[in-house]
Amino acid sequence: MKLKYEFTVMDMGDGEICAVPVGESAKAFRGMLRLNALSADILEQLKEHTTPYKIHDSLKARFPDATDQEIAQELNPFLLTLLKEGLLIMP
């Protein structure tokens, strides 16, 4: 899977992170995504083809004290939201 549109992630300050479409994507997707640090990391990984398993593994490496269940509780709803909103391309 990978993002359907090209986004740039920007730190707006005060802990606010946004992703806005760029280039041709800005014509097709109007709006922006409000993110936290974890979802911004996931979104960056989705710029290239990847799998939920690879993302999970990278988050596990980044947060070694987190359990698999804790990672899944953050990762799965975010991926489902992106899928539901038509922002992911599935192979």
The 8 nearest C-alpha neighbors of each residue, nearest first, counted from 0:
[[1, 89, 48, 88, 49, 90, 50, 87],
 [2, 0, 48, 45, 88, 87, 47, 46],
 [1, 3, 87, 4, 45, 46, 86, 88],
 [2, 4, 87, 86, 88, 1, 5, 85],
 [5, 3, 24, 2, 6, 20, 86, 28],
 [4, 6, 20, 24, 21, 7, 3, 2],
 [7, 5, 20, 19, 21, 18, 4, 8],
 [6, 8, 18, 19, 20, 9, 21, 5],
 [9, 7, 18, 17, 6, 19, 10, 39],
 [10, 8, 17, 16, 11, 18, 7, 19],
 [9, 11, 16, 12, 15, 17, 8, 14],
 [10, 12, 15, 16, 9, 13, 17, 14],
 [13, 11, 14, 10, 15, 16, 9, 17],
 [12, 14, 15, 11, 10, 16, 35, 17],
 [13, 15, 12, 16, 11, 10, 35, 36],
 [16, 14, 11, 13, 12, 10, 17, 35],
 [17, 15, 10, 34, 11, 9, 33, 35],
 [18, 16, 33, 9, 32, 34, 8, 19],
 [19, 17, 8, 32, 7, 31, 6, 9],
 [18, 20, 31, 6, 7, 21, 17, 32],
 [19, 21, 6, 25, 24, 5, 7, 28],
 [22, 20, 25, 24, 6, 5, 23, 19],
 [21, 23, 24, 25, 20, 5, 26, 6],
 [22, 24, 25, 26, 21, 27, 5, 20],
 [23, 25, 27, 4, 22, 26, 20, 21],
 [24, 26, 20, 21, 28, 23, 27, 22],
 [27, 25, 24, 23, 28, 29, 22, 20],
 [26, 28, 24, 25, 29, 23, 4, 20],
 [29, 27, 25, 26, 24, 30, 20, 4],
 [30, 28, 25, 27, 26, 31, 20, 24],
 [29, 31, 28, 19, 32, 20, 25, 18],
 [30, 32, 19, 18, 17, 33, 20, 29],
 [31, 33, 18, 17, 34, 19, 30, 16],
 [34, 32, 17, 16, 18, 31, 35, 15],
 [35, 33, 16, 38, 17, 39, 32, 36],
 [34, 36, 38, 37, 39, 16, 15, 33],
 [37, 35, 39, 38, 40, 34, 16, 14],
 [36, 38, 40, 39, 35, 41, 34, 73],
 [37, 39, 41, 40, 35, 34, 36, 42],
 [40, 38, 42, 36, 37, 41, 34, 35],
 [41, 39, 37, 43, 38, 42, 36, 44],
 [40, 42, 38, 44, 43, 39, 37, 45],
 [41, 43, 45, 39, 44, 40, 38, 46],
 [44, 42, 40, 45, 41, 46, 39, 8],
 [43, 45, 41, 42, 46, 47, 40, 54],
 [46, 44, 1, 42, 47, 43, 2, 41],
 [45, 47, 44, 43, 2, 1, 42, 48],
 [48, 46, 45, 1, 49, 44, 2, 0],
 [49, 47, 1, 0, 45, 46, 50, 2],
 [50, 48, 0, 47, 1, 53, 45, 51],
 [49, 51, 52, 53, 0, 54, 48, 1],
 [50, 52, 54, 53, 55, 49, 74, 0],
 [51, 53, 55, 50, 54, 56, 49, 57],
 [54, 52, 56, 50, 55, 51, 57, 49],
 [53, 55, 51, 57, 56, 52, 58, 50],
 [56, 54, 52, 58, 53, 57, 51, 59],
 [55, 57, 59, 53, 54, 58, 52, 60],
 [58, 56, 60, 54, 59, 55, 61, 53],
 [59, 57, 61, 55, 60, 56, 62, 54],
 [58, 60, 56, 62, 63, 57, 61, 55],
 [61, 59, 57, 58, 63, 62, 56, 55],
 [60, 62, 58, 59, 63, 57, 56, 64],
 [61, 63, 59, 64, 60, 65, 58, 57],
 [64, 62, 59, 60, 65, 61, 66, 58],
 [65, 63, 62, 66, 59, 61, 60, 67],
 [66, 64, 63, 62, 69, 70, 67, 59],
 [65, 67, 69, 68, 70, 64, 63, 59],
 [66, 68, 70, 69, 71, 65, 59, 55],
 [67, 69, 71, 66, 70, 72, 65, 73],
 [70, 68, 72, 66, 71, 67, 65, 73],
 [69, 71, 67, 73, 72, 68, 74, 66],
 [70, 72, 74, 68, 73, 69, 75, 67],
 [73, 71, 69, 70, 74, 75, 68, 76],
 [74, 72, 71, 70, 75, 76, 69, 77],
 [75, 73, 71, 77, 76, 72, 70, 78],
 [74, 76, 78, 77, 71, 73, 72, 79],
 [77, 75, 79, 78, 74, 80, 73, 72],
 [78, 76, 80, 79, 74, 75, 81, 73],
 [79, 77, 81, 75, 80, 76, 82, 74],
 [78, 80, 82, 76, 77, 81, 83, 75],
 [81, 79, 83, 77, 82, 78, 84, 76],
 [82, 80, 86, 78, 84, 79, 83, 87],
 [81, 83, 79, 85, 87, 80, 84, 86],
 [84, 82, 80, 85, 81, 79, 86, 78],
 [83, 85, 81, 82, 86, 80, 87, 79],
 [86, 84, 82, 83, 87, 81, 3, 88],
 [85, 87, 81, 3, 84, 2, 82, 4],
 [88, 86, 2, 3, 82, 1, 85, 81],
 [89, 87, 1, 3, 0, 2, 90, 86],
 [88, 90, 0, 87, 1, 82, 2, 3],
 [89, 0, 88, 1, 48, 87, 49, 50]]
